[in-house]
Amino acid sequence: MRTYTTSLPLLGSYDVAVIGGGPAGVCAAIAAARGGAKVALAERTGMLGGMATAGLVGPFMTCYDRDGKFPVVGGIFDEIVDRTVAAGGALHPAGIPDTSKYSSHITKYHNHTTPFDSAILQTVLDDMVLEAGIELFLYTQFVDCQCEGETITAAVVATPGGLAAIEAKQFIDCSGNADVAEKAGVPTWIGHEESGVPQPATLFFEIDNIDDEKYLCRGGHKAYLKPEAGCYKVNDQRVFGVIASDVRSVTAGHIEGRKKAIETFTDMRATMPGFENARMTQVASVLGIREGRHIKGRYMLTVKDVCENPYFADAIMTFGYGMDVHSRDGKMKGGFHGESADWYTIPFRCLVPLGCGNLLVAGKTICAESQAAGSFRVMPGCMALGEAAGTAAAISLRLGCQPGDVPITDLQETLKANGAIILDPREQG
């Protein structure tokens, strides 16, 4: 153990600092800025989009109800999709059926996915963040918090110029691993709430020069057609036991992921019709982590909630994707565990951590049972959670209250006015 003390230059003082520029973080920052807040957004890689760009993850899983009858995610997610479609980098989910090449011929919960090009998405997100007046810090890794009691006063970050601080009145943790929450003293756990074992990681890669006409049925490895003919994202191999907060674990996992990507690609060329002349165009620069830390918040979303869709007075989003739980050890069968309701809602309390007053958490790390998180952890769900957190932050600044204490009706009405979809289970049928 070593002690290191230094003075930190200040990057700036803001109303809201969003840590993490992935799907949740981008939407949180845009929502807060559009709500009138002065916003900083810090992202550890050189691009916005997180798993959707640096991680090459795609397509966006369904933004519709379980059976693909109607949309359940709108708002900023909708805008991102529309702008990426207009830029020639995506196909609208309304026209994408299940059992297609765009969904790797998977039927269950795969109706109305959104195929997209990660490079074009990067530029769309750049434009939207800068248009909102957000101060963006790329290549900026969160390191620690400075706190006074249960209040964060500054985030310590590592930049290309060294350590620095970002001051803010409020913080939103969209790190993907509850890093801010953990450093601020919020109680957390890793992976499954009983075993502590996370879902496996995957290193995505992309290929082209595929004969689409020969790729007629599901079989072999999972490949998802992008908007461009003959070009696919591959989500197939698994790396077990990766702990996202352990540098040695992530290092070993990424190395193993690269080896598995080459093995998968070689086998695809040898065994899958239409893939004989495939070319690997890129491998993700970031390991895809399905599960890391979860926070303890004011309410824990349960598997029963996802299956039975109870009424939550503080619901802030609707979702319909199944509980997609991959084998944690290679032995248990992966897949959709338990039958989700047609759709369900998530209460705002899940985003409000215990032990830190000026912090909200958005994305896959909110307070939820591990299996329940297997549903909303996909990117449209994280985007809806991010928009809710950013909207709440802006409202709380205007009203002078803590972000977790905003009037729920104000939050819900603002979200709906901005296109978010919050359904009421009491009105089903």
N, C-alpha and C positions, 0 to 999 in steps of 0.2 A: 504494500500500500504506500502511495506517495501523496504528498500534499502539494497543491499547485495553486498559487494565488496570483491574480492579475487584475488590472483595471480593464473594464470593457467599454469600447467605443459604442455610442448609441446610434443605431441605424435610423431611429425615429420613434415618435410617440403617436399612438393611434387610438381610435375608439375601439376597434376590434382587430385582433391579430388571429389569423387562421393559420394553423400549422398543418401543412400537407396539402399539396395541390392536385390530388387525385380526384376521382368523380365526386366524392362528398365535399372535398375542400373547395373545388372550383365553384360548385353551386352555393356553398355556404358564403363564400366571399362575395359572389355576385349578388346574392340576396341581401346581404348586409349593406353592401355599397348602394344598391338601388333603394334601400330603405333609408338612406341619408347618412350612413356611417362612414367615417374615414377608416379605410381598411388596408391592412398589410397582409400579404399572402406569401408564406415561405414554403418553398418546395426543394427537396433535397437533390433532385435530378435536374437535368437541363431542359425539362419540358413539363408542361401541364398534362394532366390526364392519367397519371399514375399507371395502374394496371392496364388501362385502355390504350396507352401509348408506349411507355417504356416497357411495360410488361407484355405488350402485344396481345392481351386478352380480348377475345371477341368471339361471336357477336355480343351486343347487349342482349342479355336474356330478356324474356318476354316482359313487356310493360303492360300486359293485359291480365285479366282475371285468369284463374286456373284453367278454364276451358277455352280461352281465347275468344270470348264473345264480345268483350268491350275493354277499352283502355282503363287502367287504374292508376297510371302515373302520368302526370302532365307537367305543367309549370316549366321550370328551366330545363329539365330533361327534354321536353318536347321541343323547346327552342333550339337546343344543341343539335337534336336530330334534324330538325328542319333546315338549319343552317349548314349542316354537313351534307345533307342531301342536295341543297342548292349549290354547294361547292363541288359536287360530283364525287363526294367521298362516302356516300351511304345510300342505302335503299330504305324507304320508309317501312316500318313494321306492319302497317296496315295491309301491305301487299305481299307479305312473306308468310306462307303457310307452313305448318309442320310437315314432317316427312319429306323435306326438300334438302337439296345440297347445302343450303344456307344454314340448316340446323343439323347437319351431319346425319340426315335421315332419321333423327330422333323424334318420336311423337309426343311422349309425355312431357307436359309443361314447356314445350318448345314451339308453340304456335305464336307467330308474330314476334320473332326475334328481329334484331336490327343489325344487318351486316354493315360494316364500315371499314374504312381505310385509316389506319392509325396515324399516318403522316398527315393526311388532310385534317383529321380531327385535331391534331396539335395546333394547326394554324387557326382553326375555328375558335378553340379555347383561348388562344393568345388574344384574338380580336375581342372576344366577349369580355375578358378580364380587363383589358386595357380600356375598352370603351366605357366600362363601369367606373373608371377612375381609380382602380385598385393599384397600390404600389406593390409590384411583384418582385420577389427576391428568389431567383433560381439559384441552384447550386448552394442552397442554404439548409444545413442540417440542424434540426433541433437537438440540443444537448441537455439542457436543464432549465429549471424554473428558479426565479427569485420570488420568494413568497413572504408575506407578512400575515401571520396567522393562516386563515383559510382563504386568503386572497393572493392571487398571482399578480406581481407587480411588473415582471419582465420575463421574457423568454430568452435564454442564452442559446445562441446559435453559432455554428461554425460556418464561416464564409470563406471564399477563396483568399480573402485578406486576413483571415484569422478569426478568433472569437469576437462576438459582438452581442449586443442586447437589443431586443425589440420591446418597447414599453407599450402597454395597452390597458384600457379600462376593462376590456373583456377578451377572453380567449376562446377559441373553438378548436378542439382537438380532432383533426381529421388525418392524423398520422397513420392510420391503418393498424396501429398496434397500441393505442392508448398511451403513447409515450409521455405526453404532457400530463395526463391524468395521473399516471404512476409517479412521476417526479413531483407532482403537486400534493402527493399524499393520499390520493383517492385509492381506496381498496380495489384491487383487481385480482383476477385469476387467469390462468393460461389454459386454453383448450377446453376439453370437457370438464364440467364443473366437479365431477367426482374423480376421474382418472388423471386429469391434468394433461392428457395427450391431445394435441391438436390434429385437425384434419391435415392431410399431406399437402405438400407444395407441388407445383408444376412449373416447368420452364417452357413457355410457349415458343413456337417458331413458325415461320411462314415459308411457303413453297409456291412455285409457279410452274408453268408449262404442263399443266394437267389437262388430259382429255376429259372434259366435263361429261360428254355423252357416254363414256364408258363407266363413269362413277354413278351407277344406277341404284345401288342399294346399300344399306348399312352393312358394315362388316369390316373386320380388321381394325384399323386405328381411326380415331375420331378426327375428321377434318371438316372445317366449316368454310364454305365458299364465301369469298369477299365480294364486293360489288364488281370487281374486274373478273372477266371470264378467265378460268384456268388458274386462279390465284386463291390460296387457302391459308387459313390459320389452323394450326394443329395443337390440339389439347388432348394429350393421350397419356404420357408417362407420369408416374407419381414418385415423389421423394418423401419418404416417411420420417416423422419425428423431428422435423425442423422447428426449432424454437426461434421465433423471429427476433427476440431480444438478446440472443446469444451469438456473438460474432463468429465464434468457431463453428457453431451449428449452421449458421447461414452460409458461411464460406464453404463448408463441406457439402451442404445441400446444393449450392449453385454449381459446384464442380461436378457433382453426381448428375445434376440436371442436364448439363451440357453433354455428358457422355450418353445419357439416355436419349437425348434429342437426336444425336447422330445414329444411335441404334434404331430408333423408331423410324427415322427417315430412310435408312438403308432397307429396313423391312418393308416399308410402304412401297418403295420402288420394286421390290422383289415379289410382293404378294398381292398388291391391290390393282385391279384393272383400271387403266387410265392414268396410273402414276408411274409407269415404266420410265418416262423421260423427265420426271420431276427434277426441279432444281431448288435447293435450299437457298432462299434469298436473304434471310436474317434470323438470328436467334435473339430472344428478348435479352435486354441488358439488365433487367430486374427479375428476380425470382418471384413467381406468383405465389403469394402466401394466402391460403384460404382462411386461416384462423390463427390468431395470436392471443393477445390479452382481451379480456372482457372487463368492463367496469362494473362496480356495484353502484347502482343508482336508486332513485326513489321507487322504481318499480321494475321487476324482472319479467320480461315477456316470456311466456312459457309455451311449451309444445301444445298444451291444451288450448291456449289462446289462439294459436295458429290454426288448430284443427276445428275449433268451435266458434270462433269469431264473436266474442262477447262485445258488448257495447262499452266503449271507453269515452267518457265525457271529454277527455283531453286528447283525442285522436288527432294526429297531425299528418297522416299519410295512409294510403291504401296500398295493399300489395296482394299478389296472387300466385307467385312462384312457389313451387313445392320445396320441401325441406331436403335439399340436396346435400347429403352427407357422404363423403368419400371415406373409404376404409382408412382407419387410423393406423393400421399395422400391416395391411396387405392380406389379412386373413378374413376379417369381417367383410361381408358383401357390401360394396358401395352402392349408391343410388338414392332414390327418393324414399325416405323412411317415414311412414305414417302418411295418411291422406289429409292434405291440407283442405281447409274450407275453400269454397269458390273464390273468396277473397277475405281479407282480414285487415284490421287497422292496427297501428302502433301508437301507443300513448306517448305524449311528450315527456312524461316522467322518466321514460327509459333513457332519455338523452341528458338527464340532469344527474350529475355524479354526487356521491356523498363526500363531504369533507372539503369541498372547494366551492366558494360562492360565486365567483365570476368566471366559471368555466362551463361550457357545454361540450358534449361529445357527439360526433356524428359518424355514420358509417358502420362497418361490420362489428365495431367494438362496443356498441351500446349495451345496456344491461339486458341480457337475454340468455336463456338456456342455450347451450351449445347447439343442440339439434334445431331449435327454433331459429337460431342465427343462420343455419344452413339455407334458409329461405331468402331473407332480405339482404344477405351478404353480397349478392350479385349487384352489378353496377347501377341499374335503374333504381333499385332500392336504396343504395347508398346516396344517389343523387337526391332523391326525395328527402332523405334524412338530413342531408346537408342544407338543402333549401329551407327546411323547417328551422334548423339551428341558426342560420344566418338571419332569417326573418325575425326570430325571437330576439336575437341580439340587438337588432336595430330598434325594435319596439321597446325593449327594456331601457335602452339609452334615452329614448324620447321620454319615457315615463319616469326615469330615475330609479328603477328597481333592479334587483338582481335578475339575470337572464332566466333563471329557473322559476321565477315568480311572476312572469308576465301574465296578464289576464288571458285566459285560454280563448275566450271568444274573440278577442282582438287578433290573436295569432291565427286562429282558424279562418276568420273572415279575410285577413290579409292574404293568407296562402291561397284561398279560393279565388280571391280577386285577381291573383297573379297566375291563375290557371291550374293550381294544384287540385288534385282530386281527393276529397275526404268523404267517403261514403258512410252511411249510417246503417248498421245491421238491423236496427229496429224497423227500417223501411224496406227490408228484403221482401220480394214477392209482390 
